[in-house]
């Protein structure tokens, strides 16, 4: 049995369990993620880092996003 996996904030490096982060839905945050959201038409919940207060997509989505960004 494994514990919940940790999520790492891409901005400040804070690590925590999913429940340590605040959950936020797309409407508030699409400023930072405009291109990704438009492109995929996905509306993943976003996590807000309790340490630096920035929002980023939940980890599965983040992996996808990173792949897209890496291609550019
Ligand atoms: Zn952070």
PDB file of the backbone (N, CA, C, O) and the ligand in Angstrom, with CONECT records:
HET     ZN  A 101       1
ATOM      1  N   UNK A   1       0.839  -1.215   0.000  1.00  0.00           N
ATOM      2  CA  UNK A   1       0.000   0.000   0.000  1.00  0.00           C
ATOM      3  C   UNK A   1       0.868   1.256   0.000  1.00  0.00           C
ATOM      4  O   UNK A   1       1.779   1.407   0.813  1.00  0.00           O
ATOM      5  N   UNK A   2       0.570   2.111  -0.894  1.00  0.00           N
ATOM      6  CA  UNK A   2       1.336   3.362  -0.935  1.00  0.00           C
ATOM      7  C   UNK A   2       0.504   4.496  -0.396  1.00  0.00           C
ATOM      8  O   UNK A   2      -0.727   4.465  -0.430  1.00  0.00           O
ATOM      9  N   UNK A   3       1.184   5.475   0.093  1.00  0.00           N
ATOM     10  CA  UNK A   3       0.474   6.673   0.531  1.00  0.00           C
ATOM     11  C   UNK A   3       0.036   7.453  -0.694  1.00  0.00           C
ATOM     12  O   UNK A   3       0.473   7.195  -1.815  1.00  0.00           O
ATOM     13  N   UNK A   4      -0.823   8.395  -0.450  1.00  0.00           N
ATOM     14  CA  UNK A   4      -1.160   9.318  -1.525  1.00  0.00           C
ATOM     15  C   UNK A   4       0.110   9.910  -2.074  1.00  0.00           C
ATOM     16  O   UNK A   4       1.030  10.236  -1.323  1.00  0.00           O
ATOM     17  N   UNK A   5       0.165  10.046  -3.353  1.00  0.00           N
ATOM     18  CA  UNK A   5       1.408  10.618  -3.872  1.00  0.00           C
ATOM     19  C   UNK A   5       1.461  12.118  -3.612  1.00  0.00           C
ATOM     20  O   UNK A   5       0.443  12.805  -3.531  1.00  0.00           O
ATOM     21  N   UNK A   6       2.659  12.577  -3.489  1.00  0.00           N
ATOM     22  CA  UNK A   6       2.836  13.990  -3.211  1.00  0.00           C
ATOM     23  C   UNK A   6       2.754  14.806  -4.487  1.00  0.00           C
ATOM     24  O   UNK A   6       3.085  14.350  -5.581  1.00  0.00           O
ATOM     25  N   UNK A   7       2.315  15.989  -4.299  1.00  0.00           N
ATOM     26  CA  UNK A   7       2.250  16.917  -5.412  1.00  0.00           C
ATOM     27  C   UNK A   7       3.295  17.989  -5.167  1.00  0.00           C
ATOM     28  O   UNK A   7       3.470  18.467  -4.046  1.00  0.00           O
ATOM     29  N   UNK A   8       3.968  18.346  -6.207  1.00  0.00           N
ATOM     30  CA  UNK A   8       4.995  19.360  -6.052  1.00  0.00           C
ATOM     31  C   UNK A   8       4.589  20.620  -6.801  1.00  0.00           C
ATOM     32  O   UNK A   8       4.182  20.569  -7.962  1.00  0.00           O
ATOM     33  N   UNK A   9       4.705  21.714  -6.136  1.00  0.00           N
ATOM     34  CA  UNK A   9       4.395  22.989  -6.768  1.00  0.00           C
ATOM     35  C   UNK A   9       5.468  23.322  -7.797  1.00  0.00           C
ATOM     36  O   UNK A   9       6.654  23.361  -7.469  1.00  0.00           O
ATOM     37  N   UNK A  10       5.055  23.562  -9.046  1.00  0.00           N
ATOM     38  CA  UNK A  10       6.048  23.873 -10.085  1.00  0.00           C
ATOM     39  C   UNK A  10       6.674  25.248  -9.908  1.00  0.00           C
ATOM     40  O   UNK A  10       7.674  25.562 -10.552  1.00  0.00           O
ATOM     41  N   UNK A  11       6.102  26.056  -9.054  1.00  0.00           N
ATOM     42  CA  UNK A  11       6.621  27.414  -8.904  1.00  0.00           C
ATOM     43  C   UNK A  11       7.636  27.528  -7.776  1.00  0.00           C
ATOM     44  O   UNK A  11       8.733  28.052  -7.971  1.00  0.00           O
ATOM     45  N   UNK A  12       7.270  27.037  -6.601  1.00  0.00           N
ATOM     46  CA  UNK A  12       8.173  27.234  -5.471  1.00  0.00           C
ATOM     47  C   UNK A  12       8.762  25.921  -4.963  1.00  0.00           C
ATOM     48  O   UNK A  12       9.640  25.926  -4.100  1.00  0.00           O
ATOM     49  N   UNK A  13       8.283  24.797  -5.493  1.00  0.00           N
ATOM     50  CA  UNK A  13       8.855  23.522  -5.089  1.00  0.00           C
ATOM     51  C   UNK A  13       8.254  22.929  -3.826  1.00  0.00           C
ATOM     52  O   UNK A  13       8.722  21.901  -3.338  1.00  0.00           O
ATOM     53  N   UNK A  14       7.226  23.567  -3.297  1.00  0.00           N
ATOM     54  CA  UNK A  14       6.548  23.037  -2.118  1.00  0.00           C
ATOM     55  C   UNK A  14       5.972  21.664  -2.421  1.00  0.00           C
ATOM     56  O   UNK A  14       5.356  21.461  -3.467  1.00  0.00           O
ATOM     57  N   UNK A  15       6.171  20.729  -1.514  1.00  0.00           N
ATOM     58  CA  UNK A  15       5.605  19.404  -1.715  1.00  0.00           C
ATOM     59  C   UNK A  15       4.558  19.118  -0.660  1.00  0.00           C
ATOM     60  O   UNK A  15       4.744  19.419   0.519  1.00  0.00           O
ATOM     61  N   UNK A  16       3.460  18.535  -1.097  1.00  0.00           N
ATOM     62  CA  UNK A  16       2.437  18.196  -0.129  1.00  0.00           C
ATOM     63  C   UNK A  16       1.476  17.185  -0.702  1.00  0.00           C
ATOM     64  O   UNK A  16       1.527  16.873  -1.892  1.00  0.00           O
ATOM     65  N   UNK A  17       0.610  16.676   0.130  1.00  0.00           N
ATOM     66  CA  UNK A  17      -0.415  15.761  -0.354  1.00  0.00           C
ATOM     67  C   UNK A  17      -1.528  16.561  -0.993  1.00  0.00           C
ATOM     68  O   UNK A  17      -1.698  17.750  -0.721  1.00  0.00           O
ATOM     69  N   UNK A  18      -2.283  15.890  -1.847  1.00  0.00           N
ATOM     70  CA  UNK A  18      -3.360  16.618  -2.543  1.00  0.00           C
ATOM     71  C   UNK A  18      -4.233  17.424  -1.608  1.00  0.00           C
ATOM     72  O   UNK A  18      -4.657  18.529  -1.950  1.00  0.00           O
ATOM     73  N   UNK A  19      -4.508  16.887  -0.436  1.00  0.00           N
ATOM     74  CA  UNK A  19      -5.412  17.615   0.457  1.00  0.00           C
ATOM     75  C   UNK A  19      -4.767  18.838   1.106  1.00  0.00           C
ATOM     76  O   UNK A  19      -5.454  19.656   1.718  1.00  0.00           O
ATOM     77  N   UNK A  20      -3.460  18.958   0.972  1.00  0.00           N
ATOM     78  CA  UNK A  20      -2.801  20.163   1.486  1.00  0.00           C
ATOM     79  C   UNK A  20      -3.005  21.358   0.573  1.00  0.00           C
ATOM     80  O   UNK A  20      -2.835  22.509   0.975  1.00  0.00           O
ATOM     81  N   UNK A  21      -3.374  21.061  -0.666  1.00  0.00           N
ATOM     82  CA  UNK A  21      -3.548  22.138  -1.639  1.00  0.00           C
ATOM     83  C   UNK A  21      -5.012  22.553  -1.699  1.00  0.00           C
ATOM     84  O   UNK A  21      -5.915  21.769  -1.407  1.00  0.00           O
ATOM     85  N   UNK A  22      -5.215  23.778  -2.077  1.00  0.00           N
ATOM     86  CA  UNK A  22      -6.582  24.229  -2.288  1.00  0.00           C
ATOM     87  C   UNK A  22      -6.995  23.866  -3.698  1.00  0.00           C
ATOM     88  O   UNK A  22      -6.177  23.827  -4.618  1.00  0.00           O
ATOM     89  N   UNK A  23      -8.265  23.605  -3.846  1.00  0.00           N
ATOM     90  CA  UNK A  23      -8.765  23.233  -5.152  1.00  0.00           C
ATOM     91  C   UNK A  23      -9.486  24.419  -5.768  1.00  0.00           C
ATOM     92  O   UNK A  23     -10.260  25.121  -5.117  1.00  0.00           O
ATOM     93  N   UNK A  24      -9.210  24.609  -7.012  1.00  0.00           N
ATOM     94  CA  UNK A  24      -9.769  25.785  -7.663  1.00  0.00           C
ATOM     95  C   UNK A  24     -10.206  25.370  -9.052  1.00  0.00           C
ATOM     96  O   UNK A  24      -9.574  24.522  -9.683  1.00  0.00           O
ATOM     97  N   UNK A  25     -11.275  25.960  -9.521  1.00  0.00           N
ATOM     98  CA  UNK A  25     -11.709  25.578 -10.853  1.00  0.00           C
ATOM     99  C   UNK A  25     -11.348  26.619 -11.893  1.00  0.00           C
ATOM    100  O   UNK A  25     -11.116  27.791 -11.597  1.00  0.00           O
ATOM    101  N   UNK A  26     -11.312  26.158 -13.070  1.00  0.00           N
ATOM    102  CA  UNK A  26     -10.728  26.882 -14.206  1.00  0.00           C
ATOM    103  C   UNK A  26     -11.064  28.356 -14.282  1.00  0.00           C
ATOM    104  O   UNK A  26     -10.181  29.173 -14.545  1.00  0.00           O
ATOM    105  N   UNK A  27     -12.293  28.710 -14.065  1.00  0.00           N
ATOM    106  CA  UNK A  27     -12.739  30.076 -14.292  1.00  0.00           C
ATOM    107  C   UNK A  27     -11.807  31.127 -13.700  1.00  0.00           C
ATOM    108  O   UNK A  27     -11.554  32.161 -14.317  1.00  0.00           O
ATOM    109  N   UNK A  28     -11.314  30.864 -12.535  1.00  0.00           N
ATOM    110  CA  UNK A  28     -10.527  31.872 -11.849  1.00  0.00           C
ATOM    111  C   UNK A  28      -9.106  31.980 -12.388  1.00  0.00           C
ATOM    112  O   UNK A  28      -8.466  33.025 -12.273  1.00  0.00           O
ATOM    113  N   UNK A  29      -8.632  30.916 -12.963  1.00  0.00           N
ATOM    114  CA  UNK A  29      -7.201  30.841 -13.216  1.00  0.00           C
ATOM    115  C   UNK A  29      -6.816  30.860 -14.684  1.00  0.00           C
ATOM    116  O   UNK A  29      -5.628  30.854 -15.007  1.00  0.00           O
ATOM    117  N   UNK A  30      -7.781  30.882 -15.569  1.00  0.00           N
ATOM    118  CA  UNK A  30      -7.380  30.701 -16.964  1.00  0.00           C
ATOM    119  C   UNK A  30      -6.500  31.821 -17.496  1.00  0.00           C
ATOM    120  O   UNK A  30      -6.059  31.762 -18.644  1.00  0.00           O
ATOM    121  N   UNK A  31      -6.249  32.790 -16.724  1.00  0.00           N
ATOM    122  CA  UNK A  31      -5.305  33.820 -17.139  1.00  0.00           C
ATOM    123  C   UNK A  31      -3.915  33.223 -17.355  1.00  0.00           C
ATOM    124  O   UNK A  31      -3.258  33.497 -18.359  1.00  0.00           O
ATOM    125  N   UNK A  32      -3.487  32.417 -16.414  1.00  0.00           N
ATOM    126  CA  UNK A  32      -2.144  31.852 -16.527  1.00  0.00           C
ATOM    127  C   UNK A  32      -2.098  30.675 -17.488  1.00  0.00           C
ATOM    128  O   UNK A  32      -1.028  30.325 -17.988  1.00  0.00           O
ATOM    129  N   UNK A  33      -3.226  30.071 -17.748  1.00  0.00           N
ATOM    130  CA  UNK A  33      -3.209  28.828 -18.510  1.00  0.00           C
ATOM    131  C   UNK A  33      -3.969  28.937 -19.820  1.00  0.00           C
ATOM    132  O   UNK A  33      -4.324  27.929 -20.431  1.00  0.00           O
ATOM    133  N   UNK A  34      -4.206  30.125 -20.231  1.00  0.00           N
ATOM    134  CA  UNK A  34      -5.078  30.342 -21.380  1.00  0.00           C
ATOM    135  C   UNK A  34      -4.796  29.402 -22.540  1.00  0.00           C
ATOM    136  O   UNK A  34      -5.701  28.723 -23.025  1.00  0.00           O
ATOM    137  N   UNK A  35      -3.573  29.358 -22.979  1.00  0.00           N
ATOM    138  CA  UNK A  35      -3.293  28.574 -24.182  1.00  0.00           C
ATOM    139  C   UNK A  35      -3.580  27.093 -23.960  1.00  0.00           C
ATOM    140  O   UNK A  35      -4.172  26.442 -24.821  1.00  0.00           O
ATOM    141  N   UNK A  36      -3.180  26.575 -22.854  1.00  0.00           N
ATOM    142  CA  UNK A  36      -3.387  25.158 -22.593  1.00  0.00           C
ATOM    143  C   UNK A  36      -4.872  24.824 -22.510  1.00  0.00           C
ATOM    144  O   UNK A  36      -5.324  23.809 -23.039  1.00  0.00           O
ATOM    145  N   UNK A  37      -5.601  25.671 -21.854  1.00  0.00           N
ATOM    146  CA  UNK A  37      -7.023  25.390 -21.682  1.00  0.00           C
ATOM    147  C   UNK A  37      -7.751  25.457 -23.021  1.00  0.00           C
ATOM    148  O   UNK A  37      -8.595  24.614 -23.324  1.00  0.00           O
ATOM    149  N   UNK A  38      -7.422  26.444 -23.799  1.00  0.00           N
ATOM    150  CA  UNK A  38      -8.055  26.570 -25.111  1.00  0.00           C
ATOM    151  C   UNK A  38      -7.749  25.363 -25.966  1.00  0.00           C
ATOM    152  O   UNK A  38      -8.630  24.784 -26.602  1.00  0.00           O
ATOM    153  N   UNK A  39      -6.501  25.004 -25.966  1.00  0.00           N
ATOM    154  CA  UNK A  39      -6.041  23.937 -26.829  1.00  0.00           C
ATOM    155  C   UNK A  39      -6.748  22.622 -26.528  1.00  0.00           C
ATOM    156  O   UNK A  39      -7.336  22.008 -27.419  1.00  0.00           O
ATOM    157  N   UNK A  40      -6.690  22.201 -25.293  1.00  0.00           N
ATOM    158  CA  UNK A  40      -7.197  20.883 -24.941  1.00  0.00           C
ATOM    159  C   UNK A  40      -8.680  20.876 -24.624  1.00  0.00           C
ATOM    160  O   UNK A  40      -9.295  19.809 -24.620  1.00  0.00           O
ATOM    161  N   UNK A  41      -9.255  21.990 -24.368  1.00  0.00           N
ATOM    162  CA  UNK A  41     -10.652  22.060 -23.932  1.00  0.00           C
ATOM    163  C   UNK A  41     -10.888  21.172 -22.732  1.00  0.00           C
ATOM    164  O   UNK A  41     -11.967  20.606 -22.557  1.00  0.00           O
ATOM    165  N   UNK A  42      -9.905  21.064 -21.943  1.00  0.00           N
ATOM    166  CA  UNK A  42     -10.117  20.293 -20.732  1.00  0.00           C
ATOM    167  C   UNK A  42     -10.293  21.263 -19.596  1.00  0.00           C
ATOM    168  O   UNK A  42      -9.772  22.378 -19.621  1.00  0.00           O
ATOM    169  N   UNK A  43     -11.020  20.835 -18.617  1.00  0.00           N
ATOM    170  CA  UNK A  43     -11.221  21.717 -17.472  1.00  0.00           C
ATOM    171  C   UNK A  43     -10.855  20.992 -16.202  1.00  0.00           C
ATOM    172  O   UNK A  43     -11.709  20.626 -15.395  1.00  0.00           O
ATOM    173  N   UNK A  44      -9.597  20.802 -16.049  1.00  0.00           N
ATOM    174  CA  UNK A  44      -9.172  20.094 -14.856  1.00  0.00           C
ATOM    175  C   UNK A  44      -9.287  21.011 -13.661  1.00  0.00           C
ATOM    176  O   UNK A  44      -9.181  22.230 -13.794  1.00  0.00           O
ATOM    177  N   UNK A  45      -9.498  20.443 -12.518  1.00  0.00           N
ATOM    178  CA  UNK A  45      -9.415  21.283 -11.332  1.00  0.00           C
ATOM    179  C   UNK A  45      -7.981  21.726 -11.160  1.00  0.00           C
ATOM    180  O   UNK A  45      -7.047  20.998 -11.496  1.00  0.00           O
ATOM    181  N   UNK A  46      -7.818  22.896 -10.647  1.00  0.00           N
ATOM    182  CA  UNK A  46      -6.466  23.401 -10.428  1.00  0.00           C
ATOM    183  C   UNK A  46      -6.160  23.361  -8.949  1.00  0.00           C
ATOM    184  O   UNK A  46      -7.047  23.482  -8.104  1.00  0.00           O
ATOM    185  N   UNK A  47      -4.919  23.194  -8.664  1.00  0.00           N
ATOM    186  CA  UNK A  47      -4.495  23.179  -7.280  1.00  0.00           C
ATOM    187  C   UNK A  47      -3.798  24.482  -6.970  1.00  0.00           C
ATOM    188  O   UNK A  47      -3.021  24.995  -7.775  1.00  0.00           O
ATOM    189  N   UNK A  48      -4.079  25.003  -5.812  1.00  0.00           N
ATOM    190  CA  UNK A  48      -3.421  26.234  -5.407  1.00  0.00           C
ATOM    191  C   UNK A  48      -2.428  25.905  -4.307  1.00  0.00           C
ATOM    192  O   UNK A  48      -2.775  25.307  -3.288  1.00  0.00           O
ATOM    193  N   UNK A  49      -1.221  26.297  -4.528  1.00  0.00           N
ATOM    194  CA  UNK A  49      -0.161  26.017  -3.576  1.00  0.00           C
ATOM    195  C   UNK A  49      -0.381  26.811  -2.290  1.00  0.00           C
ATOM    196  O   UNK A  49      -0.549  28.029  -2.341  1.00  0.00           O
ATOM    197  N   UNK A  50      -0.383  26.144  -1.148  1.00  0.00           N
ATOM    198  CA  UNK A  50      -0.575  26.857   0.117  1.00  0.00           C
ATOM    199  C   UNK A  50       0.659  27.668   0.494  1.00  0.00           C
ATOM    200  O   UNK A  50       0.597  28.514   1.386  1.00  0.00           O
ATOM    201  N   UNK A  51       1.753  27.421  -0.164  1.00  0.00           N
ATOM    202  CA  UNK A  51       2.980  28.125   0.180  1.00  0.00           C
ATOM    203  C   UNK A  51       3.140  29.423  -0.605  1.00  0.00           C
ATOM    204  O   UNK A  51       3.382  30.473  -0.011  1.00  0.00           O
ATOM    205  N   UNK A  52       3.008  29.367  -1.944  1.00  0.00           N
ATOM    206  CA  UNK A  52       3.223  30.570  -2.730  1.00  0.00           C
ATOM    207  C   UNK A  52       1.917  31.121  -3.294  1.00  0.00           C
ATOM    208  O   UNK A  52       1.886  32.240  -3.807  1.00  0.00           O
ATOM    209  N   UNK A  53       0.836  30.340  -3.201  1.00  0.00           N
ATOM    210  CA  UNK A  53      -0.467  30.856  -3.615  1.00  0.00           C
ATOM    211  C   UNK A  53      -0.722  30.805  -5.105  1.00  0.00           C
ATOM    212  O   UNK A  53      -1.731  31.334  -5.571  1.00  0.00           O
ATOM    213  N   UNK A  54       0.160  30.184  -5.864  1.00  0.00           N
ATOM    214  CA  UNK A  54      -0.069  30.086  -7.298  1.00  0.00           C
ATOM    215  C   UNK A  54      -0.845  28.827  -7.626  1.00  0.00           C
ATOM    216  O   UNK A  54      -0.808  27.835  -6.899  1.00  0.00           O
ATOM    217  N   UNK A  55      -1.550  28.900  -8.744  1.00  0.00           N
ATOM    218  CA  UNK A  55      -2.377  27.771  -9.141  1.00  0.00           C
ATOM    219  C   UNK A  55      -1.739  27.017 -10.291  1.00  0.00           C
ATOM    220  O   UNK A  55      -1.092  27.604 -11.158  1.00  0.00           O
ATOM    221  N   UNK A  56      -1.930  25.728 -10.283  1.00  0.00           N
ATOM    222  CA  UNK A  56      -1.422  24.909 -11.382  1.00  0.00           C
ATOM    223  C   UNK A  56      -2.335  23.703 -11.516  1.00  0.00           C
ATOM    224  O   UNK A  56      -3.039  23.355 -10.568  1.00  0.00           O
ATOM    225  N   UNK A  57      -2.336  23.055 -12.686  1.00  0.00           N
ATOM    226  CA  UNK A  57      -3.247  21.937 -12.901  1.00  0.00           C
ATOM    227  C   UNK A  57      -2.866  20.732 -12.051  1.00  0.00           C
ATOM    228  O   UNK A  57      -1.707  20.567 -11.670  1.00  0.00           O
ATOM    229  N   UNK A  58      -3.838  19.906 -11.765  1.00  0.00           N
ATOM    230  CA  UNK A  58      -3.546  18.702 -10.999  1.00  0.00           C
ATOM    231  C   UNK A  58      -2.578  17.819 -11.783  1.00  0.00           C
ATOM    232  O   UNK A  58      -2.461  17.955 -13.001  1.00  0.00           O
ATOM    233  N   UNK A  59      -1.894  16.928 -11.099  1.00  0.00           N
ATOM    234  CA  UNK A  59      -0.681  16.319 -11.643  1.00  0.00           C
ATOM    235  C   UNK A  59      -0.849  15.608 -12.984  1.00  0.00           C
ATOM    236  O   UNK A  59       0.009  15.752 -13.855  1.00  0.00           O
ATOM    237  N   UNK A  60      -1.912  14.855 -13.176  1.00  0.00           N
ATOM    238  CA  UNK A  60      -2.079  14.177 -14.458  1.00  0.00           C
ATOM    239  C   UNK A  60      -2.081  15.165 -15.604  1.00  0.00           C
ATOM    240  O   UNK A  60      -1.417  14.987 -16.625  1.00  0.00           O
ATOM    241  N   UNK A  61      -2.836  16.187 -15.396  1.00  0.00           N
ATOM    242  CA  UNK A  61      -2.936  17.186 -16.436  1.00  0.00           C
ATOM    243  C   UNK A  61      -1.601  17.903 -16.605  1.00  0.00           C
ATOM    244  O   UNK A  61      -1.213  18.272 -17.714  1.00  0.00           O
ATOM    245  N   UNK A  62      -0.945  18.083 -15.545  1.00  0.00           N
ATOM    246  CA  UNK A  62       0.337  18.781 -15.613  1.00  0.00           C
ATOM    247  C   UNK A  62       1.339  18.020 -16.465  1.00  0.00           C
ATOM    248  O   UNK A  62       2.115  18.627 -17.203  1.00  0.00           O
ATOM    249  N   UNK A  63       1.330  16.719 -16.370  1.00  0.00           N
ATOM    250  CA  UNK A  63       2.221  15.918 -17.210  1.00  0.00           C
ATOM    251  C   UNK A  63       1.934  16.139 -18.684  1.00  0.00           C
ATOM    252  O   UNK A  63       2.844  16.317 -19.494  1.00  0.00           O
ATOM    253  N   UNK A  64       0.672  16.124 -19.007  1.00  0.00           N
ATOM    254  CA  UNK A  64       0.291  16.359 -20.398  1.00  0.00           C
ATOM    255  C   UNK A  64       0.759  17.724 -20.852  1.00  0.00           C
ATOM    256  O   UNK A  64       1.303  17.896 -21.943  1.00  0.00           O
ATOM    257  N   UNK A  65       0.534  18.665 -19.999  1.00  0.00           N
ATOM    258  CA  UNK A  65       0.866  20.043 -20.311  1.00  0.00           C
ATOM    259  C   UNK A  65       2.366  20.172 -20.519  1.00  0.00           C
ATOM    260  O   UNK A  65       2.822  20.852 -21.439  1.00  0.00           O
ATOM    261  N   UNK A  66       3.107  19.530 -19.680  1.00  0.00           N
ATOM    262  CA  UNK A  66       4.556  19.633 -19.752  1.00  0.00           C
ATOM    263  C   UNK A  66       5.048  19.070 -21.071  1.00  0.00           C
ATOM    264  O   UNK A  66       5.975  19.606 -21.677  1.00  0.00           O
ATOM    265  N   UNK A  67       4.431  17.997 -21.510  1.00  0.00           N
ATOM    266  CA  UNK A  67       4.828  17.425 -22.789  1.00  0.00           C
ATOM    267  C   UNK A  67       4.585  18.409 -23.919  1.00  0.00           C
ATOM    268  O   UNK A  67       5.415  18.564 -24.815  1.00  0.00           O
ATOM    269  N   UNK A  68       3.443  19.066 -23.865  1.00  0.00           N
ATOM    270  CA  UNK A  68       3.142  20.050 -24.908  1.00  0.00           C
ATOM    271  C   UNK A  68       4.144  21.186 -24.877  1.00  0.00           C
ATOM    272  O   UNK A  68       4.649  21.620 -25.913  1.00  0.00           O
ATOM    273  N   UNK A  69       4.416  21.649 -23.702  1.00  0.00           N
ATOM    274  CA  UNK A  69       5.334  22.779 -23.582  1.00  0.00           C
ATOM    275  C   UNK A  69       6.727  22.387 -24.032  1.00  0.00           C
ATOM    276  O   UNK A  69       7.418  23.183 -24.669  1.00  0.00           O
ATOM    277  N   UNK A  70       7.144  21.188 -23.716  1.00  0.00           N
ATOM    278  CA  UNK A  70       8.487  20.729 -24.053  1.00  0.00           C
ATOM    279  C   UNK A  70       8.689  20.662 -25.563  1.00  0.00           C
ATOM    280  O   UNK A  70       9.809  20.786 -26.059  1.00  0.00           O
ATOM    281  N   UNK A  71       7.601  20.468 -26.278  1.00  0.00           N
ATOM    282  CA  UNK A  71       7.711  20.340 -27.742  1.00  0.00           C
ATOM    283  C   UNK A  71       7.992  21.667 -28.431  1.00  0.00           C
ATOM    284  O   UNK A  71       8.534  21.716 -29.535  1.00  0.00           O
ATOM    285  N   UNK A  72       7.618  22.718 -27.763  1.00  0.00           N
ATOM    286  CA  UNK A  72       7.761  24.015 -28.438  1.00  0.00           C
ATOM    287  C   UNK A  72       9.218  24.402 -28.645  1.00  0.00           C
ATOM    288  O   UNK A  72       9.501  25.464 -29.199  1.00  0.00           O
TER     289      UNK A  72
HETATM  290 ZN    ZN A 101       4.199  27.047  -4.547  1.00  0.00          ZN
END
